[in-house]
Structure formats: C-alpha cells, structure tokens
Amino acid sequence: MAKGLPKKRENFSEWYNEVIAQAELAEHSPVKGSMTILPYGFKIWELIQKELDRRLKELGVENAYFPLFIPQSFIKKEKEHLEGFSPELAVVTYAGGKELSEPYIVRPTSETIIYEAYSRWIASYRDLPLMINQWANVVRWELRPRLFLRTTEFLWQEGHTAHATLKEADEFALKILKDVYQRFLEEVLDFSIIAGVKSDSQKFAGAQKTYTAEVITAEGKALQMGTSHNLADNFARVFNITYLDGQGRRNYVFQTSWGVSTRLIGGLIMIHGDDFGLRLPPKIAPFEVVILPISEKEVGFAQKMKEELKSYRVFLDADFVKTLGERIYSWEKKGVPIRLEIGPKEIKANKVLLSQRDKKEKTLLNCSNLNKLIMERLEEFDFSLRKSAKEELRSLIVAVNHWQDFQKVINEGKAAIANWCGNPLCEENIQKLTTATSRCLPFSLEKEILKALDSKKCVYCNKSLEETKPWVFAQAY
C-alpha cells in the first residue's frame, strides 16, 4: 500500500522531504551534499529552462559555455568576491598524477572566468552591449544540505552582460529582475513574489546593488528565487575590461550578472504543494493531462483521446499491475493538473470523467469538445494556484511598528514588514535576537500594508525617519 504524506502544517520539513521522494523528483546521492535529479524532476527543470531561455533570447541574450575549472588566481583578483565565497570553495590541487602548479577552483559562479574572456572580446563601443548566458552546474560546499534548496552541486543559468554606462547596466539588471524573473515566477510558476533591492550586507559579493525576487513559504521563511546584480565597474577594473568610445577615449565597462537555479523546484513544492503532494502549474508540468483507462478494454479509446489532445503534454497510464486507485494516488502526488478516467460507461456515452488537482469532485465531460474544455480547465487551475499563493502570502507577512510586535511576528513563524533606518548595527542586532535577516526593500507594497505602517521610526533603534522605509524581514533557508 502506498505510503501517506505527513500533514504540511504539522511537520513541514518531513512533508517536504516525503513529497520529493513520493513524487520521484530527486534523491540523495553517495556524494555528500549532492542530489540525483530523477527523470520526473528533470522534466520540470527542462520546461523551466525552455521558457526562461526563450524570454532571455527575446532580449538579445546569447548562450555560451565556459570552463568548470577556474584558476585560483582569477578568484583572488576580486577580494570581496573571494571573501564572499571562500568557505564554500572546492579546490583541485592534484590532477594527472601530480600536484598542480596552480590550484583550480571548481566553479562556484563564473564571473571571474567569463570576465577574463570579456577583457579579450571587448575592444570598442561597437562590441557593447555584450550579453551572454550559460546553463551550467556549480559547486558550493554545503554543510547543511537540503534537496533543491541547498546542495553542494546544483544546476542554474547565469547571465553576464557588459554595458557602456552605469545607467545602462543598472537598467538592464532591473529589467532582468522585473521583466524576466518576476514575470516568469508570477505568470509561469504562479508564485506571489516580493521583489526589491537587497541591503549591503545581503547583496552579492562584489556587486554595487543586488535586486531580488523572493517567496515566503508556509513556515514563514523567505526563499530567494532569483537575483540580478549591478556590478558597476568593480570587475571591469580587476580584469581590465575596457572599450574605446566614439571619441577615442578608453573607458571601463559596467556589468551585470543574474541567475536562477533548481531551487525553483523547491519553491514549487513549498508554495503549491498540499497534504496530497505536488500541484504543478500547467506550463511546467511534465504532463498536463494523464489518461487512466480502467482496464485494457478501454486502451484503444484512450489512445484515440490522447491523439486528439496532442497539443498538450499527455501521458496514457495503462499500468494495470496497479489498481486504478493506486494509479490515481500516484499521479495526485506528482501534481498533474488534470486526470481523465475512462471506463465502459464513459465509452458508451462518449464521455470522460475529469478530476482537477485542486478540486475533490469529479466532472463528467462530453468528448466532442474535449480540447476546448481541457484548455479552460488548465486556465482555471493556473488561476487557482496563483490566487492561492497570493492569499497565503497575505496571511504570512505582517506590518509592524514596534520591536515587541516584530519579535512576536517572527516567533510566530511569519515575515515582518517594518521600518529600518539602514544602520548595519541595527540589522545585525535584529538577526542576533530573532534570526531574521533583511530580505529586501520592496519595489512596491499593497496599500493596506503601507497604511498599517503608521510609525516613521526604525523598528529596532526607534530613530526618527524622514519617510517610511519598509523592509521585509524573515528567517530564511
């Protein structure tokens, strides 16, 4: 008999791990801290890749691939970058049967190896903007691994651009965050996103500014879904990336870098999953529809139906070693948006029994207009997930004006929006006392939240502020 899932609200961590196992998304590997992504989980990643890749190419971004191994001297060139990644670095000192004259770093991110190439590729203003993306794996030695959220090796895309001016670089970093990542997260993954700018302590090592898109999970914790960095000319100066402008003057370029990873799948589980398993948004579900004939007698009818629905991703499950109930339970856990059940009664009436993953009841549909009905149901399911995510976010984030209320909100497992003066010491003390970190200064907030922030004082030190500075604070993964 299939193993049931723990309740999401009662034991979130165990529930999360069980959903991954029972939906067959990934498993721990013999390599400590690393995971094996199983075929069903990788199908989700491939669909994410396909949609994001299309959106990036529409902006003129091109794909390339750079080495996995980076000379240690490259990493050491940018001090702040080195300090930011030093504890997580994997270093190769021995290869080909002998000790290396210079150790290699296994790619934790590719700024340094890519910017060495940019210093050779860019000569004139005619070479700008240069916009490159790569789909790759990276390694950051993780002491507390968690599938899809924190693993020693993970998959991602990382984009790197070079521009003639700081203004252009900042505008492009924002464009990636807002027009690509935020829209993708909201329109494709059906998330409700908090987007904004990071504090100096939370920004990317070596960046002037970091823009972020985050979700708040049912635990009240922040999960960073994607970031975009304005690197100014910090790396350009280190790697001597310059160009001749139209007047023959040599200038440093201004750069951006940005990325999302397989952590998105962790977000899908946490935001949309329920006590019965996954609930996958149709646009990235490996199968939008699964057809379940009750017995072998209905397989021919089911095959014709699959052919009729060929514009969708459809799986015909004719594994009759399992009972119909076992097959239904399996696909429910895998989060397929729509199930179609076919028995002798349905064939006789030229109908099909439809189940939608967010509803308990089943609906008998006429097969004569099935394509249109499936499209409508998928759109309805998409809207339902988006609405549910938005409502949950509203319930998990609370505007507070006073320190005691701030502590209470965090202790209750929620996120807080509060005025912060910007002093790093206040930020540090808030984290020490509550384990909550500043997540971002949001680009926008709902009127109800702004109205609730009636104090113009820092929530920690009580310093008066000229205007409200509502930062999001939360514990994080």
Residue pairs with C-beta under 8 A, 6 or more apart in sequence:
2 22
2 326
2 329
2 330
3 18
3 22
5 15
5 18
5 19
5 22
5 275
5 276
5 277
5 333
6 14
6 15
6 18
7 15
7 275
8 15
8 218
8 273
8 274
8 275
9 218
12 217
12 218
12 219
15 273
15 275
16 269
16 270
16 273
17 147
19 25
19 269
19 273
19 277
19 278
19 333
20 26
20 27
20 41
20 147
20 148
20 269
21 27
22 277
22 333
23 40
23 41
23 277
23 278
23 333
23 334
23 335
24 38
24 39
24 40
24 41
24 334
25 37
25 38
25 40
25 41
25 44
25 147
25 148
25 265
25 269
26 35
26 36
26 37
26 38
26 41
26 147
26 148
27 35
27 36
27 38
27 147
28 34
28 35
28 36
28 145
28 147
29 35
29 36
31 152
31 153
32 145
32 152
33 141
33 142
33 143
33 145
33 151
33 152
33 153
34 145
34 151
34 152
34 153
35 145
35 147
35 148
35 151
35 153
37 45
37 155
37 262
40 286
40 334
41 265
43 286
44 265
44 268
44 280
44 284
44 285
44 286
45 155
45 262
45 265
47 283
47 284
47 285
47 286
48 188
48 264
48 265
48 284
49 135
49 157
51 184
51 188
51 283
51 284
52 157
52 180
52 184
52 260
53 63
53 133
53 135
53 157
55 180
55 183
55 184
56 133
56 157
56 159
56 180
59 131
59 175
59 176
59 180
60 131
61 131
61 132
61 133
61 159
61 161
62 131
62 132
62 133
63 132
63 133
63 134
63 135
64 132
64 133
64 134
65 134
65 135
65 136
66 110
66 113
66 114
66 117
66 134
66 136
67 107
67 113
68 106
68 107
68 136
68 137
69 92
69 104
69 105
69 106
69 107
70 104
70 105
70 106
70 107
70 110
70 112
70 113
71 102
71 104
71 105
72 91
72 102
72 103
72 104
72 105
73 102
74 105
74 112
74 113
74 116
75 81
75 82
75 85
75 89
75 105
75 112
76 82
77 112
77 238
77 239
78 111
78 112
78 206
78 234
78 235
78 238
80 205
80 206
80 234
81 111
81 112
81 205
81 206
81 235
83 205
84 204
84 205
84 206
85 108
85 109
85 140
85 205
87 141
88 108
88 140
88 141
88 142
89 105
89 106
89 108
89 140
89 141
90 105
90 106
90 108
90 139
90 141
90 152
91 103
91 104
91 105
91 106
92 100
92 103
92 104
92 105
92 106
93 99
93 100
93 103
94 100
95 104
106 139
107 113
107 136
107 137
107 138
107 139
108 138
108 139
108 140
109 138
109 158
109 257
109 259
110 134
110 136
110 138
110 158
110 160
111 160
111 206
111 231
111 235
111 257
112 235
112 239
114 132
114 134
114 160
115 160
115 235
115 236
115 238
115 239
115 241
115 255
116 239
118 130
118 160
118 162
118 239
118 241
118 253
119 239
119 240
119 241
119 242
121 127
121 130
122 128
122 130
122 162
122 241
122 242
122 243
122 253
123 243
123 244
124 243
124 244
125 164
125 243
125 244
125 245
125 246
127 243
128 162
128 163
128 164
128 243
128 253
129 161
129 162
129 163
129 164
129 168
129 172
130 161
130 162
131 159
131 160
131 161
132 159
132 160
132 161
133 157
133 158
133 159
133 160
134 157
134 158
135 155
135 156
135 157
136 155
136 156
136 157
136 158
137 153
137 154
137 155
137 156
138 153
138 154
138 156
138 158
139 152
139 153
140 152
140 154
141 152
142 150
142 151
142 152
144 150
145 151
145 152
146 266
146 477
147 266
148 262
148 263
148 265
148 266
148 269
149 223
149 263
149 266
149 477
150 477
154 261
154 262
154 263
155 261
155 262
156 259
156 260
156 261
156 262
157 259
157 260
157 261
158 257
158 258
158 259
159 176
159 256
159 257
159 258
159 259
160 255
160 256
160 257
161 169
161 172
161 255
161 256
161 257
162 236
162 241
162 253
162 254
162 255
163 169
163 172
163 253
163 254
163 255
163 256
164 243
164 245
164 251
164 253
164 254
165 254
166 230
166 232
166 233
166 254
168 254
169 230
169 231
169 232
169 254
169 255
169 256
170 209
170 230
172 256
173 209
173 211
173 228
173 229
173 230
173 256
173 258
174 211
174 228
176 228
176 256
176 258
177 195
177 211
177 212
177 213
177 226
177 227
177 228
177 258
178 195
178 443
181 213
181 225
181 226
181 228
181 258
181 260
182 193
182 195
182 213
185 191
185 193
185 213
185 215
185 225
185 226
186 192
186 193
186 386
188 281
188 283
188 284
189 264
189 267
189 268
189 281
189 283
189 284
190 271
190 272
190 281
190 382
190 385
190 386
190 389
191 215
191 225
191 267
191 271
191 389
192 215
192 386
192 389
192 390
192 392
192 393
193 213
193 214
193 215
193 225
194 213
194 214
194 215
194 216
194 222
194 393
194 397
194 439
194 440
194 442
194 472
195 211
195 212
195 213
195 214
195 440
195 442
195 443
196 211
196 212
196 439
196 440
196 441
196 442
196 443
196 472
197 209
197 210
197 211
197 212
197 440
197 441
197 443
198 204
198 209
198 210
198 211
198 212
198 227
198 438
198 439
198 440
199 422
199 424
199 427
199 438
199 440
199 441
199 471
200 424
201 424
201 427
201 428
201 438
202 210
202 437
202 438
202 439
203 209
203 210
203 229
204 210
204 227
204 229
204 257
206 231
206 234
206 235
207 229
207 230
207 231
207 232
207 234
207 257
208 230
208 231
208 232
208 234
209 229
209 230
210 227
210 228
210 229
210 230
211 227
211 228
211 229
211 230
212 224
212 226
212 227
212 228
212 439
212 440
213 224
213 225
213 226
213 227
214 222
214 223
214 224
214 225
214 439
214 440
214 472
215 222
215 223
215 225
215 267
215 270
215 271
215 389
215 393
216 222
216 223
216 393
216 396
216 397
216 415
216 474
217 223
217 270
217 271
217 396
218 270
218 392
218 396
219 413
219 475
220 396
220 410
220 412
220 413
220 414
220 415
220 474
220 475
221 415
221 474
221 475
221 476
221 477
222 415
222 437
222 439
222 472
222 474
222 475
222 476
222 477
223 263
223 266
223 267
223 270
223 476
223 477
224 263
224 476
225 260
225 263
225 264
225 267
226 258
226 259
226 260
226 264
227 258
227 259
228 256
228 257
228 258
229 256
229 257
229 258
230 254
230 256
231 254
231 255
231 256
231 257
232 254
232 255
233 252
233 253
233 254
233 255
234 255
235 241
235 255
236 242
236 252
236 253
236 254
236 255
237 252
241 252
241 253
241 255
242 250
242 251
242 252
242 253
243 250
243 251
243 253
244 250
245 251
268 278
268 280
268 281
268 284
269 278
271 389
271 392
272 278
272 279
272 280
272 281
272 335
272 385
272 388
272 389
273 279
273 335
276 332
276 333
277 332
277 333
277 334
277 335
278 333
278 334
278 335
279 335
279 337
279 357
279 358
279 385
280 286
280 334
280 335
280 336
280 337
280 357
281 337
281 382
281 385
282 288
282 337
282 378
282 381
282 382
283 382
285 313
285 335
285 336
285 337
286 313
286 315
287 313
287 314
287 315
287 336
288 312
288 313
288 314
288 336
288 337
288 338
288 374
288 378
289 309
289 312
289 313
289 314
289 315
289 336
289 337
289 338
289 339
289 340
289 374
290 314
290 315
290 316
290 317
290 331
290 336
290 338
290 339
290 340
291 302
291 305
291 306
291 314
291 315
291 316
291 317
291 340
291 342
292 317
292 324
292 327
292 328
292 331
292 339
292 340
292 341
292 342
293 299
293 301
293 302
293 316
293 318
293 342
293 343
294 324
294 341
294 342
294 343
294 344
295 320
295 343
296 318
296 320
297 344
298 342
298 343
298 344
298 346
298 347
299 316
299 318
301 342
301 347
302 316
302 318
302 342
303 316
305 340
305 342
305 352
305 367
305 370
306 314
306 316
308 370
308 371
309 370
309 371
309 374
311 371
312 374
312 378
315 336
317 327
317 331
319 327
322 330
324 341
328 339
328 341
328 355
331 339
332 339
332 357
335 357
336 357
337 356
337 357
337 377
337 378
337 381
338 354
338 355
338 356
338 357
338 374
338 377
338 378
338 381
339 354
339 355
339 357
340 352
340 353
340 354
340 355
341 352
341 353
341 354
341 355
341 362
342 352
342 353
343 353
346 352
346 353
346 364
349 364
350 366
350 367
350 368
351 364
351 365
351 366
351 367
352 364
352 365
352 367
352 370
353 362
353 363
353 364
353 365
354 362
354 363
354 364
354 365
354 373
354 377
355 362
355 363
356 363
356 377
356 380
356 381
357 381
358 381
358 384
358 385
358 388
365 373
394 446
396 414
396 415
397 414
397 415
397 416
397 417
397 449
397 472
398 409
398 414
398 415
398 416
398 417
399 416
399 417
399 418
399 449
399 450
399 452
399 453
399 470
400 406
400 409
400 416
400 417
400 418
400 459
401 418
401 419
401 452
401 453
401 454
401 455
401 457
401 459
402 455
402 459
403 459
403 460
403 462
406 416
406 418
406 430
406 434
406 459
406 460
406 473
407 433
407 434
409 415
409 416
410 416
410 434
410 435
410 436
410 473
410 474
410 475
411 434
414 474
415 436
415 439
415 472
415 473
415 474
416 436
416 459
416 472
416 473
416 474
417 442
417 445
417 449
417 453
417 470
417 471
417 472
417 473
418 453
418 459
418 470
418 471
418 473
419 453
419 455
419 456
419 457
419 458
419 459
419 465
419 468
419 469
419 470
419 471
420 426
420 427
420 430
420 438
420 458
420 459
420 460
420 469
420 471
420 473
421 458
421 460
421 461
421 463
421 465
421 469
422 469
423 458
423 461
423 463
426 458
426 460
426 461
427 437
427 438
429 460
430 436
430 438
430 460
430 473
431 437
434 473
434 475
435 475
436 473
436 474
436 475
437 473
437 474
437 475
437 476
438 471
438 472
438 473
439 471
439 472
439 473
439 474
439 476
440 471
440 472
441 469
441 470
441 471
441 472
442 470
442 472
445 470
449 470
450 468
450 470
453 468
453 470
456 464
456 465
456 466
456 467
456 468
457 463
457 464
457 465
458 465
